[in-house]
Amino acid sequence: MDYTLLAVVVLVAAVALGASASDRRINRVERRLSLMEQKLDAIAGHLGVTVAEPAQPQLADLPEVRRYLQEGKKIQAIKAYRESTGAGLKDAKDAVERLA
């Protein structure tokens, strides 16, 4: 048997197992985060504290994003939005589309 082929098969299997383990860890962390948010909401509600949602940045606050949009560079605008706000990819894409 060709050892190169065997090495590729082993490598693919290792990557698949590693990805699966990472997915399980991410799912565990997301569940724990969700539970913590529920607990914080319950505590805030019990104390009568209201928590305002952070305001969405306006295009005027993001000159680099505005410049990229004017140039028709949507992907660069999304990247700049993410770097400026710390938003995730989907949130940044949705926000840039709203801003456009």
C-alpha positions in Angstrom: 0.0 0.0 0.0 1.2 3.5 -0.8 2.2 5.2 2.4 1.3 8.6 1.0 -2.3 7.6 0.6 -2.3 6.1 4.1 -0.9 9.3 5.5 -3.6 11.4 3.8 -6.4 9.1 5.1 -5.0 9.3 8.6 -4.7 13.1 8.3 -8.3 13.5 7.1 -9.6 11.3 9.9 -7.6 13.3 12.5 -9.0 16.6 11.1 -12.5 15.3 11.1 -12.2 14.1 14.7 -10.7 17.4 15.8 -13.5 19.4 14.1 -16.1 17.2 15.7 -14.6 17.7 19.2 -14.4 21.5 18.6 -18.0 21.6 17.6 -19.0 19.8 20.8 -17.0 22.3 22.9 -18.5 25.2 21.1 -22.0 23.9 21.6 -21.3 23.4 25.3 -20.0 26.9 25.7 -23.0 28.3 23.8 -25.4 26.4 26.1 -23.6 27.7 29.2 -23.6 31.2 27.9 -27.3 31.0 27.2 -28.0 29.7 30.7 -25.9 32.6 32.2 -27.8 35.1 30.2 -31.1 33.7 31.4 -29.8 33.9 35.0 -28.7 37.5 34.6 -32.0 38.4 33.1 -33.8 36.8 36.0 -31.6 38.6 38.5 -32.0 42.0 36.7 -35.8 41.4 36.6 -35.9 40.6 40.3 -34.0 43.7 41.2 -36.1 45.8 38.8 -33.1 46.7 36.7 -33.7 47.3 33.0 -30.8 46.8 30.6 -30.8 48.9 27.5 -29.6 47.2 24.3 -26.5 48.8 22.9 -27.2 51.3 20.1 -26.4 50.2 16.6 -23.5 52.2 15.2 -24.5 54.7 12.5 -22.8 55.0 9.2 -21.5 58.5 10.2 -19.7 56.8 13.1 -17.9 54.4 10.7 -16.1 56.4 8.0 -14.0 53.5 6.8 -17.2 51.4 6.3 -18.9 54.3 4.5 -15.9 54.7 2.2 -15.8 51.0 1.2 -19.6 51.1 0.6 -19.2 54.2 -1.7 -16.5 52.3 -3.6 -18.8 49.3 -3.9 -16.5 47.1 -1.8 -19.0 45.3 0.3 -16.7 42.6 1.6 -14.1 45.1 2.8 -17.0 47.2 4.4 -18.1 44.1 6.3 -14.5 43.4 7.5 -14.1 47.0 8.6 -17.4 46.9 10.4 -16.4 43.8 12.3 -13.0 45.3 13.2 -14.7 48.5 14.4 -17.5 47.0 16.4 -16.4 43.4 17.3 -19.6 42.1 15.6 -19.7 38.5 14.3 -19.8 37.9 10.5 -23.6 37.5 10.1 -24.3 40.5 12.3 -21.8 42.6 10.4 -23.1 41.5 7.0 -26.7 42.3 8.1 -25.7 45.7 9.5 -23.7 46.7 6.4 -26.6 45.7 4.2 -28.9 47.9 6.3 -26.4 50.8 6.1 -25.9 50.4 2.3 
